[in-house]
Amino acid sequence: MRFKLYISLLIFIALLCGPGIAGAEGPLTLGIHPFLPATELVDRFTPLAEYLGRRIGKPIVIDIAKDYTEHIDKTGNNKVDIAFMGPVSYVRLVEKYGKKPVLARLEITGKPTFMGAIITAKDSGIKKLTDLKGKRFAFVDPESTMGHLVPRCMLLEAGIDVKDFAMSKFVYNHHNVALGVLAGDFDAGAVKEDVYYEYEKRGIRALAWTPPISEHVFVTGSHLPKETVTALREALLQLKDDKEGKAIMLRIQENLTGIVPAVDGDYDNLRTILKKLEKIGVQP
């Protein structure tokens, strides 16, 4: 009698609680591109994974791709359930695999877009982009949005290709670009917005600003149930509304002020830029 009562109680609890929103098959995965060492990324994103897991009633584990290409392919092939992506990677994802459900994008210091600058020394005498012909130019990395791709397109539109420089070089760090210009190793270079403001008082000035580009984005695999996608989106958008959420955002990035709505069209201007670069054989 007691055994039957025990079984009945277990069945009642199961029916009352039901499965988690995402279903009953194992934990979900949050895929992240390797823009920092894996241990640091796990540290930064674990609180978010735990928070989202509680919101959907299912554990979420972190998956760090070995490189950007693997991250795009895992997301495109639904090998990860949720993905945090840079803007260029997101555009490449949609080009190769089609649209995925967009959850939200980052808001940094109150803005869901970011910019970069082509810089020179304050006393360089360089006044406009066309003055850079025959000069020495520093880029960050071939795959850098603001340290190469967007500024490269701006230079092309001004009639300048890399062959027009006396010398151009990838120095693999935004700070290295700024320091190289300040030291006189380069006449100009490309940096992201926050690095520009960090070094502005030390003697650099903006020769030209890039157009604003939509920030990093969260997407899901196309295999997730709609109710799971909705729950994840709502959870992300509500992060800035309470103390725990603000602490989670601070852990990810110090100047992250919110995670805000996003749609695929937010990345159309970046698509246009990348297509212009493809025509001359430049691809990240």
Secondary structure as UniProt FT lines:
FT   HELIX           2..17
FT   TURN            21..22
FT   STRAND          28..32
FT   HELIX           38..56
FT   STRAND          60..64
FT   HELIX           68..76
FT   TURN            77..78
FT   STRAND          82..85
FT   HELIX           87..97
FT   STRAND          102..108
FT   TURN            109..110
FT   STRAND          113..114
FT   STRAND          116..121
FT   TURN            122..123
FT   HELIX           129..132
FT   TURN            133..134
FT   STRAND          136..139
FT   TURN            142..143
FT   HELIX           145..149
FT   HELIX           150..157
FT   TURN            158..159
FT   HELIX           162..164
FT   STRAND          167..170
FT   HELIX           174..183
FT   STRAND          188..192
FT   HELIX           193..199
FT   HELIX           200..202
FT   STRAND          204..209
FT   STRAND          213..214
FT   STRAND          217..220
FT   TURN            222..223
FT   HELIX           226..237
FT   HELIX           239..241
FT   HELIX           243..252
FT   TURN            254..255
FT   STRAND          256..260
FT   HELIX           264..267
FT   HELIX           268..278
FT   TURN            279..281
//
